[in-house]
Amino acid sequence: MSGLEFSVPYNNDPETLDEILRLRERNGNRIREVYLSGPQEYAGAGRIAPEMGYDDLEAVVGRIRAAGLGANLLLNSVCEGDDWYSPAVLGPTMEYVRRAHEELGVSAVTIANPLYIREVRRRFPKLEICASVLGDIDCVSKAVVFRKAGADVITPSVDINRDLGLLARIREATGAEIKLMVNEGCLAHCAFRKFHFNYIAHKSRRPYAGKTRPEDNVFSLNCLALCRADRSQILKSGWVRPEDARRYAGVTSCFKLVGRTSSKSMVVRAIEAYMDERWEGDLLELMAGSLYSAGMSGLLHLDNRSLGEMGFFDRVTSCDHQCDRCTYCGEVALRLLRSGVFTPEKMTDLGFR
């Protein structure tokens, strides 16, 4: 296995993009692509991002391509309304993809809906299509459906990140490249996930300028409360430590980092840690989503080195996933999770440094 490759997020901050381009090669590993959402008038996505115009998209993609990296455009909304499949919606969306691909040089698109994957493949045979993690691909049969629809790359559900045998079977059965999302920070087998991303799909189409409503935080606050009530949830989540990425050699060498709604310091920290394949600090400070929020709000600290020393990876990749009969993750949480730890990284993220 040679160097690792990474798909990294653009958080609509030009200064963050400066850092991404600076870090494109590090420790024998490389950034392969930058993924980003486009103008809200054309499609929703899996995150709520600041408003972007087509000229903005053109400028950002131009910078990414000039640095020798690929640009991966997100079309991974899980809902676009009841007219999603009508010619009135499908036609303009496909024209948007054409312009982005042929005029701007976008080299890949990420799509959650297999019917849209099929349509994009039919029209643009040379465009790389990535099946989104929001397609919830968690078994071989579902992966085959996405592959037959036209996906070149599959990002499986994070819920199976620790099932190396299943991941290998998906790769073998489909022949597709596997791209693992390693720091999403959502709860394992979250009962609220599809409802949350359905909400985001609609919210992401609206003009956004940093203003939120109380209902915008319903899901995030809910998952934060679950983490507080049961800290074992933090260990059960499907994250992968930077040191363990190479242990997926039989599955993939390509990994996706989350962070399109994260600050520059958070994005850069995660990129550096995963490219270095080493992190000496708090693992929660590399996460996005609920786990990052839990860490910040409770000043929680999960020592990454200690996880490695206790053989965490070997244990959770060989368990039978019968959490109702096992107390291991709860025991690890009790042993390693500390409260009230205010690190320099937290100070930076809060704007104190």
Contacts in CASP RR format, 6 or more apart in sequence:
PFRMAT RR
TARGET T0000
AUTHOR 0000-0000-0000
METHOD contacts of the structure
MODEL  1
MSGLEFSVPYNNDPETLDEILRLRERNGNRIREVYLSGPQEYAGAGRIAP
EMGYDDLEAVVGRIRAAGLGANLLLNSVCEGDDWYSPAVLGPTMEYVRRA
HEELGVSAVTIANPLYIREVRRRFPKLEICASVLGDIDCVSKAVVFRKAG
ADVITPSVDINRDLGLLARIREATGAEIKLMVNEGCLAHCAFRKFHFNYI
AHKSRRPYAGKTRPEDNVFSLNCLALCRADRSQILKSGWVRPEDARRYAG
VTSCFKLVGRTSSKSMVVRAIEAYMDERWEGDLLELMAGSLYSAGMSGLL
HLDNRSLGEMGFFDRVTSCDHQCDRCTYCGEVALRLLRSGVFTPEKMTDL
GFR
1 246 0 8 1.000
1 249 0 8 1.000
1 253 0 8 1.000
2 253 0 8 1.000
3 28 0 8 1.000
3 29 0 8 1.000
3 30 0 8 1.000
3 253 0 8 1.000
4 29 0 8 1.000
4 30 0 8 1.000
4 245 0 8 1.000
4 246 0 8 1.000
4 253 0 8 1.000
4 254 0 8 1.000
4 255 0 8 1.000
4 274 0 8 1.000
4 275 0 8 1.000
4 277 0 8 1.000
5 29 0 8 1.000
5 30 0 8 1.000
5 31 0 8 1.000
5 32 0 8 1.000
5 253 0 8 1.000
5 254 0 8 1.000
5 255 0 8 1.000
6 29 0 8 1.000
6 30 0 8 1.000
6 31 0 8 1.000
6 32 0 8 1.000
6 254 0 8 1.000
6 255 0 8 1.000
6 256 0 8 1.000
6 257 0 8 1.000
6 271 0 8 1.000
6 274 0 8 1.000
6 275 0 8 1.000
7 31 0 8 1.000
7 32 0 8 1.000
7 33 0 8 1.000
7 34 0 8 1.000
7 35 0 8 1.000
7 72 0 8 1.000
7 179 0 8 1.000
7 254 0 8 1.000
7 255 0 8 1.000
7 256 0 8 1.000
7 257 0 8 1.000
8 20 0 8 1.000
8 31 0 8 1.000
8 33 0 8 1.000
8 34 0 8 1.000
8 35 0 8 1.000
8 256 0 8 1.000
8 257 0 8 1.000
8 267 0 8 1.000
8 271 0 8 1.000
9 34 0 8 1.000
9 35 0 8 1.000
9 36 0 8 1.000
9 257 0 8 1.000
9 258 0 8 1.000
9 259 0 8 1.000
9 260 0 8 1.000
9 262 0 8 1.000
9 267 0 8 1.000
10 16 0 8 1.000
10 17 0 8 1.000
10 20 0 8 1.000
10 34 0 8 1.000
10 35 0 8 1.000
10 36 0 8 1.000
10 60 0 8 1.000
10 64 0 8 1.000
10 260 0 8 1.000
11 49 0 8 1.000
11 259 0 8 1.000
11 260 0 8 1.000
11 261 0 8 1.000
11 262 0 8 1.000
11 263 0 8 1.000
11 264 0 8 1.000
11 267 0 8 1.000
12 36 0 8 1.000
12 49 0 8 1.000
12 50 0 8 1.000
12 52 0 8 1.000
12 260 0 8 1.000
13 264 0 8 1.000
15 264 0 8 1.000
16 264 0 8 1.000
16 267 0 8 1.000
16 268 0 8 1.000
17 34 0 8 1.000
17 60 0 8 1.000
17 63 0 8 1.000
17 64 0 8 1.000
19 264 0 8 1.000
19 267 0 8 1.000
19 268 0 8 1.000
19 271 0 8 1.000
20 31 0 8 1.000
20 34 0 8 1.000
20 267 0 8 1.000
20 268 0 8 1.000
20 271 0 8 1.000
21 63 0 8 1.000
21 64 0 8 1.000
21 67 0 8 1.000
21 69 0 8 1.000
23 31 0 8 1.000
23 268 0 8 1.000
23 271 0 8 1.000
23 272 0 8 1.000
23 275 0 8 1.000
24 30 0 8 1.000
24 31 0 8 1.000
24 67 0 8 1.000
24 68 0 8 1.000
24 69 0 8 1.000
25 31 0 8 1.000
26 272 0 8 1.000
26 275 0 8 1.000
26 276 0 8 1.000
27 275 0 8 1.000
27 276 0 8 1.000
27 277 0 8 1.000
29 275 0 8 1.000
29 277 0 8 1.000
31 69 0 8 1.000
31 271 0 8 1.000
31 275 0 8 1.000
32 69 0 8 1.000
32 70 0 8 1.000
32 254 0 8 1.000
33 64 0 8 1.000
33 69 0 8 1.000
33 70 0 8 1.000
33 71 0 8 1.000
33 72 0 8 1.000
33 107 0 8 1.000
33 108 0 8 1.000
34 64 0 8 1.000
34 69 0 8 1.000
34 70 0 8 1.000
34 71 0 8 1.000
34 72 0 8 1.000
35 71 0 8 1.000
35 72 0 8 1.000
35 73 0 8 1.000
35 74 0 8 1.000
35 110 0 8 1.000
35 256 0 8 1.000
35 260 0 8 1.000
36 57 0 8 1.000
36 60 0 8 1.000
36 61 0 8 1.000
36 71 0 8 1.000
36 72 0 8 1.000
36 73 0 8 1.000
36 74 0 8 1.000
36 260 0 8 1.000
37 43 0 8 1.000
37 44 0 8 1.000
37 45 0 8 1.000
37 46 0 8 1.000
37 47 0 8 1.000
37 49 0 8 1.000
37 52 0 8 1.000
37 73 0 8 1.000
37 74 0 8 1.000
37 204 0 8 1.000
37 260 0 8 1.000
38 45 0 8 1.000
38 52 0 8 1.000
38 53 0 8 1.000
38 57 0 8 1.000
38 73 0 8 1.000
38 74 0 8 1.000
39 52 0 8 1.000
39 53 0 8 1.000
39 54 0 8 1.000
39 56 0 8 1.000
39 57 0 8 1.000
40 51 0 8 1.000
40 52 0 8 1.000
40 204 0 8 1.000
40 205 0 8 1.000
40 206 0 8 1.000
40 207 0 8 1.000
40 208 0 8 1.000
41 53 0 8 1.000
42 92 0 8 1.000
42 93 0 8 1.000
42 96 0 8 1.000
43 75 0 8 1.000
43 77 0 8 1.000
43 80 0 8 1.000
43 93 0 8 1.000
43 96 0 8 1.000
43 205 0 8 1.000
44 75 0 8 1.000
44 77 0 8 1.000
44 80 0 8 1.000
44 201 0 8 1.000
44 204 0 8 1.000
44 205 0 8 1.000
45 74 0 8 1.000
45 75 0 8 1.000
45 76 0 8 1.000
45 77 0 8 1.000
45 200 0 8 1.000
45 201 0 8 1.000
45 204 0 8 1.000
46 74 0 8 1.000
46 76 0 8 1.000
46 77 0 8 1.000
46 78 0 8 1.000
46 134 0 8 1.000
46 197 0 8 1.000
46 200 0 8 1.000
46 201 0 8 1.000
46 204 0 8 1.000
47 200 0 8 1.000
47 204 0 8 1.000
47 260 0 8 1.000
47 261 0 8 1.000
48 200 0 8 1.000
48 203 0 8 1.000
48 204 0 8 1.000
48 208 0 8 1.000
48 216 0 8 1.000
48 261 0 8 1.000
49 204 0 8 1.000
49 208 0 8 1.000
49 260 0 8 1.000
49 261 0 8 1.000
50 208 0 8 1.000
50 209 0 8 1.000
50 210 0 8 1.000
51 207 0 8 1.000
51 208 0 8 1.000
51 209 0 8 1.000
57 100 0 8 1.000
57 104 0 8 1.000
58 104 0 8 1.000
60 71 0 8 1.000
61 71 0 8 1.000
61 100 0 8 1.000
61 104 0 8 1.000
61 105 0 8 1.000
61 106 0 8 1.000
62 71 0 8 1.000
62 104 0 8 1.000
64 70 0 8 1.000
64 71 0 8 1.000
65 71 0 8 1.000
65 105 0 8 1.000
70 107 0 8 1.000
70 108 0 8 1.000
71 104 0 8 1.000
71 105 0 8 1.000
71 106 0 8 1.000
71 107 0 8 1.000
71 108 0 8 1.000
72 106 0 8 1.000
72 107 0 8 1.000
72 108 0 8 1.000
72 109 0 8 1.000
72 110 0 8 1.000
72 128 0 8 1.000
72 130 0 8 1.000
73 97 0 8 1.000
73 100 0 8 1.000
73 106 0 8 1.000
73 108 0 8 1.000
73 109 0 8 1.000
73 110 0 8 1.000
74 109 0 8 1.000
74 110 0 8 1.000
74 132 0 8 1.000
75 93 0 8 1.000
75 97 0 8 1.000
75 109 0 8 1.000
75 110 0 8 1.000
75 111 0 8 1.000
75 116 0 8 1.000
76 110 0 8 1.000
76 111 0 8 1.000
76 112 0 8 1.000
76 132 0 8 1.000
76 134 0 8 1.000
77 112 0 8 1.000
77 113 0 8 1.000
77 201 0 8 1.000
77 204 0 8 1.000
77 205 0 8 1.000
78 112 0 8 1.000
78 113 0 8 1.000
78 134 0 8 1.000
78 135 0 8 1.000
78 194 0 8 1.000
78 197 0 8 1.000
78 198 0 8 1.000
78 201 0 8 1.000
79 198 0 8 1.000
79 201 0 8 1.000
79 202 0 8 1.000
80 89 0 8 1.000
80 201 0 8 1.000
80 205 0 8 1.000
81 202 0 8 1.000
83 89 0 8 1.000
84 90 0 8 1.000
84 113 0 8 1.000
85 115 0 8 1.000
90 119 0 8 1.000
93 116 0 8 1.000
94 119 0 8 1.000
94 120 0 8 1.000
94 123 0 8 1.000
97 109 0 8 1.000
97 120 0 8 1.000
97 123 0 8 1.000
97 124 0 8 1.000
97 127 0 8 1.000
98 123 0 8 1.000
98 124 0 8 1.000
100 106 0 8 1.000
100 109 0 8 1.000
101 107 0 8 1.000
101 109 0 8 1.000
101 124 0 8 1.000
101 127 0 8 1.000
106 127 0 8 1.000
107 127 0 8 1.000
107 128 0 8 1.000
108 127 0 8 1.000
108 128 0 8 1.000
108 129 0 8 1.000
108 130 0 8 1.000
108 153 0 8 1.000
109 120 0 8 1.000
109 127 0 8 1.000
109 128 0 8 1.000
109 129 0 8 1.000
109 130 0 8 1.000
110 129 0 8 1.000
110 130 0 8 1.000
110 131 0 8 1.000
110 132 0 8 1.000
110 155 0 8 1.000
111 117 0 8 1.000
111 120 0 8 1.000
111 129 0 8 1.000
111 130 0 8 1.000
111 131 0 8 1.000
111 132 0 8 1.000
111 151 0 8 1.000
112 131 0 8 1.000
112 132 0 8 1.000
112 134 0 8 1.000
112 135 0 8 1.000
113 135 0 8 1.000
114 131 0 8 1.000
114 135 0 8 1.000
114 145 0 8 1.000
114 146 0 8 1.000
114 149 0 8 1.000
114 151 0 8 1.000
115 149 0 8 1.000
117 129 0 8 1.000
117 131 0 8 1.000
117 146 0 8 1.000
117 149 0 8 1.000
117 150 0 8 1.000
117 151 0 8 1.000
118 149 0 8 1.000
118 150 0 8 1.000
120 127 0 8 1.000
120 129 0 8 1.000
121 127 0 8 1.000
121 129 0 8 1.000
121 149 0 8 1.000
121 150 0 8 1.000
128 152 0 8 1.000
128 153 0 8 1.000
129 150 0 8 1.000
129 151 0 8 1.000
129 152 0 8 1.000
129 153 0 8 1.000
130 151 0 8 1.000
130 152 0 8 1.000
130 153 0 8 1.000
130 154 0 8 1.000
130 155 0 8 1.000
130 179 0 8 1.000
131 137 0 8 1.000
131 143 0 8 1.000
131 146 0 8 1.000
131 147 0 8 1.000
131 151 0 8 1.000
131 153 0 8 1.000
131 154 0 8 1.000
131 155 0 8 1.000
131 176 0 8 1.000
132 155 0 8 1.000
133 155 0 8 1.000
133 156 0 8 1.000
133 157 0 8 1.000
133 158 0 8 1.000
133 181 0 8 1.000
133 184 0 8 1.000
133 256 0 8 1.000
134 197 0 8 1.000
135 146 0 8 1.000
135 157 0 8 1.000
136 142 0 8 1.000
136 157 0 8 1.000
136 194 0 8 1.000
137 143 0 8 1.000
137 146 0 8 1.000
137 154 0 8 1.000
137 155 0 8 1.000
137 156 0 8 1.000
137 157 0 8 1.000
137 170 0 8 1.000
138 156 0 8 1.000
138 157 0 8 1.000
138 159 0 8 1.000
138 160 0 8 1.000
139 166 0 8 1.000
139 170 0 8 1.000
140 166 0 8 1.000
140 169 0 8 1.000
140 170 0 8 1.000
140 173 0 8 1.000
140 174 0 8 1.000
143 154 0 8 1.000
143 156 0 8 1.000
143 170 0 8 1.000
143 173 0 8 1.000
143 174 0 8 1.000
143 176 0 8 1.000
144 173 0 8 1.000
144 174 0 8 1.000
146 154 0 8 1.000
146 174 0 8 1.000
146 176 0 8 1.000
147 154 0 8 1.000
147 174 0 8 1.000
147 175 0 8 1.000
147 176 0 8 1.000
151 176 0 8 1.000
152 176 0 8 1.000
152 177 0 8 1.000
153 176 0 8 1.000
153 177 0 8 1.000
153 178 0 8 1.000
153 179 0 8 1.000
153 254 0 8 1.000
154 170 0 8 1.000
154 174 0 8 1.000
154 176 0 8 1.000
154 177 0 8 1.000
154 178 0 8 1.000
154 179 0 8 1.000
155 178 0 8 1.000
155 179 0 8 1.000
155 180 0 8 1.000
155 181 0 8 1.000
155 256 0 8 1.000
156 167 0 8 1.000
156 170 0 8 1.000
156 178 0 8 1.000
156 180 0 8 1.000
158 181 0 8 1.000
158 184 0 8 1.000
158 185 0 8 1.000
158 186 0 8 1.000
158 237 0 8 1.000
158 238 0 8 1.000
158 239 0 8 1.000
159 188 0 8 1.000
159 189 0 8 1.000
159 238 0 8 1.000
160 166 0 8 1.000
160 167 0 8 1.000
161 167 0 8 1.000
161 180 0 8 1.000
161 181 0 8 1.000
161 182 0 8 1.000
161 238 0 8 1.000
161 239 0 8 1.000
161 240 0 8 1.000
162 238 0 8 1.000
162 316 0 8 1.000
162 317 0 8 1.000
163 317 0 8 1.000
163 321 0 8 1.000
164 248 0 8 1.000
164 250 0 8 1.000
164 251 0 8 1.000
164 317 0 8 1.000
167 178 0 8 1.000
167 180 0 8 1.000
167 248 0 8 1.000
167 251 0 8 1.000
167 252 0 8 1.000
168 250 0 8 1.000
168 251 0 8 1.000
170 176 0 8 1.000
170 178 0 8 1.000
171 177 0 8 1.000
171 178 0 8 1.000
171 250 0 8 1.000
171 251 0 8 1.000
171 252 0 8 1.000
177 252 0 8 1.000
177 254 0 8 1.000
178 251 0 8 1.000
178 252 0 8 1.000
178 254 0 8 1.000
179 252 0 8 1.000
179 254 0 8 1.000
179 255 0 8 1.000
179 256 0 8 1.000
180 240 0 8 1.000
180 248 0 8 1.000
180 251 0 8 1.000
180 252 0 8 1.000
180 254 0 8 1.000
180 255 0 8 1.000
180 256 0 8 1.000
181 255 0 8 1.000
181 256 0 8 1.000
181 257 0 8 1.000
181 258 0 8 1.000
182 239 0 8 1.000
182 240 0 8 1.000
182 245 0 8 1.000
182 255 0 8 1.000
182 256 0 8 1.000
182 257 0 8 1.000
182 274 0 8 1.000
183 239 0 8 1.000
183 240 0 8 1.000
183 257 0 8 1.000
183 258 0 8 1.000
183 270 0 8 1.000
183 274 0 8 1.000
183 286 0 8 1.000
183 287 0 8 1.000
183 288 0 8 1.000
184 237 0 8 1.000
184 238 0 8 1.000
184 239 0 8 1.000
184 258 0 8 1.000
184 287 0 8 1.000
184 288 0 8 1.000
184 289 0 8 1.000
185 237 0 8 1.000
185 238 0 8 1.000
185 239 0 8 1.000
185 258 0 8 1.000
185 287 0 8 1.000
185 288 0 8 1.000
185 289 0 8 1.000
185 290 0 8 1.000
185 291 0 8 1.000
185 292 0 8 1.000
186 193 0 8 1.000
186 223 0 8 1.000
186 237 0 8 1.000
186 289 0 8 1.000
186 290 0 8 1.000
186 291 0 8 1.000
187 223 0 8 1.000
187 226 0 8 1.000
187 227 0 8 1.000
187 233 0 8 1.000
187 236 0 8 1.000
187 237 0 8 1.000
187 290 0 8 1.000
188 233 0 8 1.000
188 236 0 8 1.000
188 237 0 8 1.000
188 238 0 8 1.000
190 196 0 8 1.000
190 223 0 8 1.000
192 219 0 8 1.000
192 222 0 8 1.000
192 223 0 8 1.000
195 219 0 8 1.000
196 219 0 8 1.000
199 219 0 8 1.000
203 216 0 8 1.000
220 289 0 8 1.000
220 290 0 8 1.000
220 293 0 8 1.000
223 289 0 8 1.000
223 290 0 8 1.000
223 293 0 8 1.000
224 290 0 8 1.000
224 293 0 8 1.000
224 294 0 8 1.000
224 297 0 8 1.000
226 233 0 8 1.000
226 290 0 8 1.000
227 233 0 8 1.000
227 234 0 8 1.000
227 290 0 8 1.000
227 291 0 8 1.000
227 294 0 8 1.000
228 294 0 8 1.000
228 298 0 8 1.000
231 330 0 8 1.000
231 333 0 8 1.000
231 334 0 8 1.000
231 337 0 8 1.000
232 329 0 8 1.000
232 330 0 8 1.000
232 332 0 8 1.000
232 333 0 8 1.000
234 284 0 8 1.000
234 291 0 8 1.000
234 294 0 8 1.000
234 300 0 8 1.000
234 302 0 8 1.000
234 333 0 8 1.000
234 337 0 8 1.000
235 316 0 8 1.000
235 329 0 8 1.000
235 330 0 8 1.000
235 332 0 8 1.000
235 333 0 8 1.000
236 323 0 8 1.000
236 329 0 8 1.000
237 287 0 8 1.000
237 291 0 8 1.000
239 283 0 8 1.000
239 287 0 8 1.000
239 291 0 8 1.000
240 248 0 8 1.000
240 255 0 8 1.000
241 279 0 8 1.000
241 283 0 8 1.000
241 304 0 8 1.000
241 307 0 8 1.000
241 308 0 8 1.000
241 312 0 8 1.000
241 313 0 8 1.000
242 273 0 8 1.000
242 274 0 8 1.000
242 276 0 8 1.000
242 277 0 8 1.000
242 278 0 8 1.000
242 279 0 8 1.000
242 286 0 8 1.000
242 304 0 8 1.000
243 277 0 8 1.000
243 278 0 8 1.000
243 279 0 8 1.000
243 304 0 8 1.000
243 308 0 8 1.000
244 313 0 8 1.000
245 255 0 8 1.000
245 274 0 8 1.000
245 277 0 8 1.000
246 277 0 8 1.000
247 313 0 8 1.000
255 274 0 8 1.000
257 267 0 8 1.000
257 270 0 8 1.000
257 271 0 8 1.000
257 274 0 8 1.000
258 270 0 8 1.000
258 288 0 8 1.000
258 289 0 8 1.000
259 266 0 8 1.000
259 267 0 8 1.000
259 270 0 8 1.000
259 288 0 8 1.000
261 288 0 8 1.000
262 270 0 8 1.000
262 288 0 8 1.000
262 292 0 8 1.000
263 349 0 8 1.000
265 345 0 8 1.000
265 348 0 8 1.000
265 349 0 8 1.000
266 285 0 8 1.000
266 288 0 8 1.000
266 292 0 8 1.000
266 349 0 8 1.000
269 285 0 8 1.000
269 286 0 8 1.000
269 345 0 8 1.000
270 286 0 8 1.000
273 279 0 8 1.000
273 286 0 8 1.000
274 286 0 8 1.000
279 286 0 8 1.000
279 304 0 8 1.000
280 304 0 8 1.000
280 305 0 8 1.000
281 303 0 8 1.000
281 304 0 8 1.000
281 305 0 8 1.000
281 343 0 8 1.000
281 345 0 8 1.000
282 295 0 8 1.000
282 300 0 8 1.000
282 301 0 8 1.000
282 302 0 8 1.000
282 303 0 8 1.000
282 304 0 8 1.000
282 341 0 8 1.000
282 343 0 8 1.000
282 345 0 8 1.000
283 302 0 8 1.000
283 303 0 8 1.000
283 304 0 8 1.000
283 307 0 8 1.000
284 291 0 8 1.000
284 292 0 8 1.000
284 294 0 8 1.000
284 295 0 8 1.000
284 300 0 8 1.000
284 301 0 8 1.000
284 302 0 8 1.000
285 292 0 8 1.000
285 295 0 8 1.000
285 343 0 8 1.000
285 345 0 8 1.000
285 346 0 8 1.000
285 349 0 8 1.000
286 304 0 8 1.000
294 300 0 8 1.000
295 301 0 8 1.000
296 346 0 8 1.000
296 349 0 8 1.000
296 350 0 8 1.000
298 339 0 8 1.000
298 340 0 8 1.000
299 339 0 8 1.000
299 340 0 8 1.000
299 341 0 8 1.000
299 342 0 8 1.000
299 346 0 8 1.000
300 337 0 8 1.000
300 338 0 8 1.000
300 339 0 8 1.000
300 340 0 8 1.000
300 341 0 8 1.000
301 337 0 8 1.000
301 338 0 8 1.000
301 339 0 8 1.000
301 340 0 8 1.000
301 341 0 8 1.000
301 343 0 8 1.000
302 336 0 8 1.000
302 337 0 8 1.000
303 336 0 8 1.000
303 338 0 8 1.000
306 336 0 8 1.000
307 313 0 8 1.000
307 332 0 8 1.000
307 336 0 8 1.000
310 332 0 8 1.000
312 332 0 8 1.000
315 328 0 8 1.000
316 328 0 8 1.000
316 329 0 8 1.000
319 326 0 8 1.000
319 328 0 8 1.000
323 329 0 8 1.000
344 353 0 8 1.000
347 353 0 8 1.000
END
